[in-house]
Amino acid sequence: MKRRSLFLTITASMGFIFLYAPIIALIVYSFNKSKLVTVWGGWSLKWYSELFKNQQIIDAALVSLKIALVSASLAVVLGTMAGFVLSRMGRFRGKMILSGWITAPLIMPEVITGLSLLLLFVAMEGMFGWPAGRGTGTIIIAHTTFCMAYVAVIVQSRLASMDETLEEAAMDLGAKPSTLFFLVTLPLIAPALISGWLLSFTLSLDDLVIASFVSGPGNSTLPMVIFSKVRLGVTPEVNALATIMIAIVAIGVLVAMYQMRRQTKLTSE
């Protein structure tokens, strides 16, 4: 047992080192005074101030946040409708086809998804004149398309495991279908909706491949700008930007853990 415990400890430690050592190195070198990323020149906050002076990165970050907020919200609405239909409408003609269409973006390579959406937008522009070129709107449509698939799966799983007796009791008391959905079903699946929104927001904010296909001039997202800079060599500004993003994520995780512990404590009391 001791050998097994020692082996698991060493294996877990190596795994954590493999995952987090590059992140720690990135954070440390974001405070590097030298222009050369791999040469330590002393501690400095120089590159953080340079980062906030870089208008290209700031504009790209604002574009990414705008796209992620809109795409995640639309994905939650459409994904919830799709998940509800698949879970509660029983058997109907075309259900298998609909289920396949919804889950296809989950398994399809992003290159194929981006290329197919680009061809679709070009064909629509030729036939209808819309969308007129590629830009923020086409990126939002593309991100909503593949993000809603994740939301649909999450909502469908939540509805499948939910106790339907609460809804049946509300119907016995005379609740209309719309009242039943908004006052009973929606609060019960709210955790799934929040999870789906957060996942969609993260996927949209992180996407590079699909956005590269459907974006146009002047609509570069933050991952696209970072990728273009990394191809020419990693700069200290990119390290500073990555450190800020890691800090934001870490704060969000800590707040979520605190809320979960607080909720668990209140429930136990």
Protein Blocks (a to p, Z undefined) as FASTA:
>chain_A
ZZmmmmmmmmmmmmmmmmmmmmmmmmmmmmpfbfblklcebjafklmmmmmmmmklmmmm
mmmmmmmmmmmmmmmmmmmmmmmmmmmnopaehklmmmmmmmmmmmgcfklmmmmmmmmm
mmmmmmnopaedjdfklmmmmmmmmmmmmmmmmmmmmmmmpcfklmmmmmmnopafklmm
mmmmmmmmmmmmmmmmmmmmmmmmmpmklmmmmpcehiacfklmmmmmmmnopafklmmm
mmmmmmmmmmmmmmmmmmmmmmmmmmmZZ
